[in-house]
Amino acid sequence: MSQSLLENKRDPFRPVKVLGSFVMALLFIFPIVWMIFVSLKPEGTAALSPIEWFLPPYTFTNYIDVTLGSDIFLWIWNSFFIGVVTTFLTLVITSMAAFAISKMRFRYRKALFLFFIAGLMVPGEAMIIPLYEIIGSMGLLDTYAGLILPGIAAPLGVIILKSFFDGVPDELIESAKLDGCNDFRLYWNVVLPLAKSALAAVGILTFIASWNNFLWPFLAIISESLYTLPVGIPMFNSNYSETYILPMTVNAIASLPVIIAFLFFEKQIVKGVSFSGIKG
């Protein structure tokens, strides 16, 4: 008897689970499909029923108008640059902190880990005022540095990587030490290569969080040349409050990079968050 038949016998609710998963997938993908169809409608189109949004005529003129009539490519560049730098610095800092807590022996390391866990309990909005005062006193408001530095404080990244590093056998660490590895070589040459999936998960989640961040850039940016997508799009949409077409077009362009990134790195996200550990 095949493996699939055995699984079906053991789980009589599997068809219901599959159907439910399919329905949930449709519910999540429908807004994206609707956004794309609306963005392809001629400007000024009025729809008397929801089905009319999906019917011809279609045009790509809206995409040309948006790219010529706004700074969307500048907003994309700012979001991309800030996201990449934030992600890189976050991976460096969180991986070092996680390695120290997981594999180095020092006093109060458990208390330090509890401190990172406690950081998850503080909502970001509660830190906005002190964060604004600190960044302002450093003269970093309305700068790239002022947008990047607050994003590298990522306790969740430390927790994910520490949990992954705990799965690295202590025998492997001791063997490397006998071969003359110091702490940095252990971190760089032994532990990090084993944690690629966890690093990918933390990196992608950090990048998406930076890409979608609105509140802090909205408060910290004054110059239009530093606008990110979450800040620039509402400013653009405010000029078209009575129509759907161009706002949907600019949102479709803004969503494309994140959708592509997710499609490319979906396996790494699932693999890292599931804490599959190492094999062998």
N, C-alpha and C positions, 0 to 999 in steps of 0.2 A: 504494500500500500504506500502511495506516495506521501511525502512529507506534508504537502498542502492539505491532503485529505485528512491526515491525522490531526493537523491543527484545526481544521474546521469541526471535527468531531469533538475536540477538547473545548472549543469555544463556540457554542451555538449562537452567540450574539455577534459573531464577526461580520455577517452581512449588514447588520444594523449599524455597527461601528463604521464600516466602509461607507455606507450611505450617508451617515451623519458627517463624516469627514469630507465627503464630496460636497454636501450642502454648505458646510462651513467654508470650504474653499471658494465656492461660487459667491457666497456673501462677501468674502474679503476681496475677491477680484472684480466684482461688479463695479464698485466706484472707480476703479482704474480704467476699466473699459468705457464707462460712461464719460469720464473725463476726456479720454482720447477722442471719442466720437463728437463730443461737444466742441472740442478744440478745432475740429475739421469742418464745422458748419460755417457758412458765410456770415460775416458780421451783420448784426441786425436781425438775424433769424428769430422768429417767434414760434414757440412750440405750444400748441394747444393741449397736447397730451404727451406723456413721457415717451411713448414709442416713437414720436416724431424726431426725437434727438438722434435716433439710430438710423434714420432714413436719409437718402440723398436729398439735396446735393452736398458734395464735399469740396473743400478747397484747402490748399496749403498757404494761401495768402496771409492768413492770420499769423503763421510762424514768421513770415518775412516781416510783417508789420511789427511784431513784438521785438524781433532782433534789431530792427532799425529804430524803433521808437522807445527803447529802454536800454538800460545798462546791464541786461541780464547776464551777458558773458563776463562782465566785471564782477557781478555778484557771485557767479559760479566760481570764478577764479579765487575770489576772496574766501569763499566757503571751502573750496578744495585745499587751498594753501594752509588755512588755519586748521582744517581737519587733519591733514597729513602731518604737519608739525606737532600738533597736539597728540596725535596717535603715536608718533615716534617717541616723543618725550615720555608719554604715559607708559609705553611698553618698557622703556629703559628703567624708569624709576620704580614701577610696580614689580617688575621681574626681579630687580635687585632686592627690594624690600621683602618680597615673597621668599626669595632664596635664603636671605638672612634669617627670617623667622622660621623657615622650614628646616634648614640644614645646618645652621650655625648654632652653637650653644653659648648662650649668654644670659645673664640675669634679666628677669622681667620680660622675656620674649613672649610668654603667654599673655601677660598683661598688655603688651604692645599689640598683639593680635586682637585682643578684645577691644582695644582702642579703635582699630580699623573697623571692626564690626559695628561699634557704636556710631561710627561716621555714617553708616547707612541709615541710621535712625533720624538723622537731622535733615529735614527737607531743604532743598536748595534755595527755596524762596526765603527761608529764615536767615540765610547767610548773605543775602544780597546787600543789605545796608552796610554791615561791617566790611564786606568784600569791596564795595564801592569806595568806602573811606580809605581802605588800605591801598588799593590800586591808585586812587587819586593822590594820596600822600607820596606815592612813589613816582608820580608824574607819568603814569602809563595809560591814563584814559585816552581814548581815541588813537590807540596804536595797536599794531598787530600783537605786540607782547602783552598788552593788557587784555586782549581777547584770548590769548593762548594759555597764559600761566594759570588762570583759575581752572581750566579744563584738565590739567594734569594731576589734580588731586582726585584720585580714583580709588577709593577703598574697595570697591567691588572687584577691580582688577587685581588687587593684592590678595583678596580672598580666593578668587578663582585660581590664580597661579599658585598660591600657597597650597591649596587643596591638591592641585596637580603635582606639585613638587613633592608632596608627602608620599606620592605613589612611587617615587624613584627609590629603589632598594638602597638601604644604608650600606649593604655589602659592596655595591658598586661605588659608593662614595669612599668607603674605606680602602678599597682596592686602588682607586685613583690617587688617594693620598699616599699610599705606599709607593706608588710610582713617581712621587715627587710633585703632584699637583698642589698648588696653593689654592686659596679660596676663590680667587678670581678665575683661575683656569678651570676649577670645578664648575663654577657658574657658567663660564663662556663655552667651554669645550665639552662638558659632560651633560649638564642639566638642560641648558637651553635647546640643544638639538633634539632632545627627547620631548620637548614641550611645544613643538611647532603648532599642533592643533589648538592648544590652550592659548598660545600667543595670538594665533589667527582670530580666535573667538573674541579675546579682549580687544584686539586691534580693530576689528570690524565694528563691534559694539561701541567702542570709543569714537570711531570715525562717524558713525551714524548719529550718535548723540551730539557730537560737535556740529555736524551738518544741519541738524534740526533745531539747534539751540536758538531760541528767540529772545528770551528775557534779558540775559546778560548783554549780548551785543546791542540790543535795543537801548539799554541804559548807558553802555560804555562808548557807543559810537556817536560822533557828531558829524564828521565829514562823510559826504555821500560817496567818496572814493573808497571808503572802508565798508560800505554796506555788504552784508552777507545776504544770501537768498531769503532766509526767514524774515529779515528786516526789509529788504528791497521789495519783495513781492507784495506785502500789505500796502506799501507806499504806492506801488503801481496799481493795485486793485482799487484803491480809494478813488482813482480817477474814472473807474468804470463800474460804479456801484449799481447801475441799473441794467447791466448786461452780463451774460454769463460767458460769452465767447472768448474775448481776449484774456480775462482772468484765468479761464480754464487752459488756454494755450500756454500762458506763462507758467502755470503750475505743471503742465505736462512736460515742458522743457526742463523744469527744475527737478522733477521726479525721475527723469530718465537716468541720470548717473547713479542714483541710489539703487534703482531697480536692477541696473546692469551689474553693479557691485554685488548685490545680494544673489543674483543668479550665478555669478562666478564663484562665490565663496560660501554658498549655502551649506555644503558638506562640512567645511571647516568650522562653521558656527555650531552646527549640531554636534559634531565630533568633540569640539572643545568643551562645550557646556555640559555634555553628558559625562564628562570626567572618565573617559574610557581608560585612562592611565596608559602604561606602556606594556608592551608584550615581550615575552621571553624572560 
